[in-house]
């Protein structure tokens, strides 16, 4: 029989997986009305997941990662703020991998 901790952590994992699937569905959806509904569902599920995460953290059953420092946040923000022409395309394959390895030094 599962105890409260096991059930809560299982629910948390399930919510994370469901949020991922809703995100994928929303990205693939071509019907604007359905896409909006999926996005609303995903947002509500994310809110529920955050509430459950706070509960399990308060009970000491789950330890969230340490918040990123401002320097790391600025680096990531700068990287993703590049013009779209500089962002990788799915057709770049190993060329992007080589570039991303050389860019890793920027984040260290």
C-alpha positions as a Markdown table, in Angstrom:
| # | Residue | x | y | z |
|---|---|---|---|---|
| 1 | Unk | 0.0 | 0.0 | 0.0 |
| 2 | Unk | 1.3 | 3.4 | -0.9 |
| 3 | Unk | 1.8 | 6.0 | 1.8 |
| 4 | Unk | 1.0 | 9.8 | 1.4 |
| 5 | Unk | 4.5 | 10.6 | 0.3 |
| 6 | Unk | 4.6 | 8.0 | -2.5 |
| 7 | Unk | 1.2 | 9.1 | -3.7 |
| 8 | Unk | 2.0 | 12.8 | -3.7 |
| 9 | Unk | 5.3 | 12.3 | -5.5 |
| 10 | Unk | 3.6 | 10.0 | -8.1 |
| 11 | Unk | 1.0 | 12.7 | -8.6 |
| 12 | Unk | 3.7 | 15.3 | -9.1 |
| 13 | Unk | 5.5 | 13.2 | -11.7 |
| 14 | Unk | 2.2 | 12.5 | -13.5 |
| 15 | Unk | 1.4 | 16.2 | -13.6 |
| 16 | Unk | 4.8 | 17.0 | -15.0 |
| 17 | Unk | 4.3 | 14.4 | -17.7 |
| 18 | Unk | 0.8 | 15.6 | -18.5 |
| 19 | Unk | 2.0 | 19.2 | -18.8 |
| 20 | Unk | 4.6 | 18.1 | -21.3 |
| 21 | Unk | 2.0 | 16.2 | -23.4 |
| 22 | Unk | -0.3 | 19.2 | -23.3 |
| 23 | Unk | 2.5 | 21.5 | -24.4 |
| 24 | Unk | 3.3 | 19.2 | -27.3 |
| 25 | Unk | -0.4 | 19.0 | -28.3 |
| 26 | Unk | -0.7 | 22.8 | -28.2 |
| 27 | Unk | 2.3 | 23.2 | -30.4 |
| 28 | Unk | 1.0 | 20.7 | -32.9 |
| 29 | Unk | -2.6 | 22.0 | -32.9 |
| 30 | Unk | -3.8 | 23.9 | -36.0 |
| 31 | Unk | -7.2 | 24.8 | -34.7 |
| 32 | Unk | -7.0 | 28.2 | -32.8 |
| 33 | Unk | -9.9 | 27.4 | -30.6 |
| 34 | Unk | -8.7 | 24.0 | -29.6 |
| 35 | Unk | -5.1 | 25.3 | -29.2 |
| 36 | Unk | -6.5 | 28.0 | -26.8 |
| 37 | Unk | -8.4 | 25.3 | -24.8 |
| 38 | Unk | -5.3 | 23.1 | -24.6 |
| 39 | Unk | -3.2 | 26.1 | -23.5 |
| 40 | Unk | -5.7 | 26.9 | -20.7 |
| 41 | Unk | -5.7 | 23.3 | -19.6 |
| 42 | Unk | -1.9 | 23.3 | -19.5 |
| 43 | Unk | -1.8 | 26.5 | -17.5 |
| 44 | Unk | -4.3 | 25.1 | -14.9 |
| 45 | Unk | -2.4 | 21.9 | -14.7 |
| 46 | Unk | 0.9 | 23.8 | -14.2 |
| 47 | Unk | -0.7 | 25.9 | -11.4 |
| 48 | Unk | -1.9 | 22.7 | -9.8 |
| 49 | Unk | 1.5 | 21.1 | -10.1 |
| 50 | Unk | 3.1 | 24.2 | -8.5 |
| 51 | Unk | 0.7 | 23.9 | -5.6 |
| 52 | Unk | 1.4 | 20.2 | -5.1 |
| 53 | Unk | 5.1 | 20.9 | -5.3 |
| 54 | Unk | 4.8 | 23.5 | -2.5 |
| 55 | Unk | 3.0 | 21.0 | -0.4 |
| 56 | Unk | 5.5 | 18.2 | -0.8 |
| 57 | Unk | 8.4 | 20.6 | -0.3 |
| 58 | Unk | 6.9 | 21.9 | 2.9 |
| 59 | Unk | 6.7 | 18.3 | 4.2 |
| 60 | Unk | 10.3 | 17.7 | 3.2 |
| 61 | Unk | 9.4 | 15.0 | 0.6 |
| 62 | Unk | 10.8 | 16.9 | -2.4 |
| 63 | Unk | 13.8 | 19.2 | -2.8 |
| 64 | Unk | 13.6 | 21.7 | -5.6 |
| 65 | Unk | 16.8 | 22.8 | -7.3 |
| 66 | Unk | 18.6 | 25.9 | -6.1 |
| 67 | Unk | 17.5 | 29.0 | -7.9 |
| 68 | Unk | 19.8 | 30.3 | -10.6 |
| 69 | Unk | 21.9 | 33.3 | -9.8 |
| 70 | Unk | 21.4 | 36.5 | -11.8 |
| 71 | Unk | 24.5 | 36.0 | -13.8 |
| 72 | Unk | 23.3 | 32.7 | -15.2 |
| 73 | Unk | 19.9 | 34.1 | -15.9 |
| 74 | Unk | 21.4 | 37.0 | -17.9 |
| 75 | Unk | 23.6 | 34.6 | -19.9 |
| 76 | Unk | 20.6 | 32.3 | -20.8 |
| 77 | Unk | 18.4 | 35.3 | -21.6 |
| 78 | Unk | 21.1 | 36.8 | -23.8 |
| 79 | Unk | 21.6 | 33.5 | -25.6 |
| 80 | Unk | 17.9 | 33.1 | -26.3 |
| 81 | Unk | 17.5 | 36.8 | -27.3 |
| 82 | Unk | 19.6 | 36.3 | -30.4 |
| 83 | Unk | 17.9 | 37.1 | -33.7 |
| 84 | Unk | 16.1 | 34.0 | -35.1 |
| 85 | Unk | 18.6 | 33.9 | -38.0 |
| 86 | Unk | 21.3 | 32.9 | -35.5 |
| 87 | Unk | 19.2 | 30.3 | -33.8 |
| 88 | Unk | 19.6 | 26.6 | -34.8 |
| 89 | Unk | 17.4 | 25.1 | -37.4 |
| 90 | Unk | 16.4 | 21.5 | -37.3 |
| 91 | Unk | 18.3 | 21.0 | -40.6 |
| 92 | Unk | 21.6 | 22.1 | -39.2 |
| 93 | Unk | 22.3 | 18.8 | -37.4 |
| 94 | Unk | 25.8 | 18.2 | -36.3 |
| 95 | Unk | 26.8 | 21.8 | -37.3 |
| 96 | Unk | 24.6 | 23.1 | -34.5 |
| 97 | Unk | 26.0 | 20.5 | -32.1 |
| 98 | Unk | 29.6 | 21.7 | -32.9 |
| 99 | Unk | 28.5 | 25.3 | -32.4 |
| 100 | Unk | 26.7 | 24.6 | -29.1 |
| 101 | Unk | 29.8 | 22.8 | -27.8 |
| 102 | Unk | 31.9 | 25.9 | -28.5 |
| 103 | Unk | 29.2 | 28.1 | -26.9 |
| 104 | Unk | 29.2 | 26.1 | -23.7 |
| 105 | Unk | 32.2 | 27.9 | -22.5 |
| 106 | Unk | 30.1 | 31.1 | -22.4 |
| 107 | Unk | 28.0 | 29.5 | -19.7 |
| 108 | Unk | 30.8 | 28.4 | -17.5 |
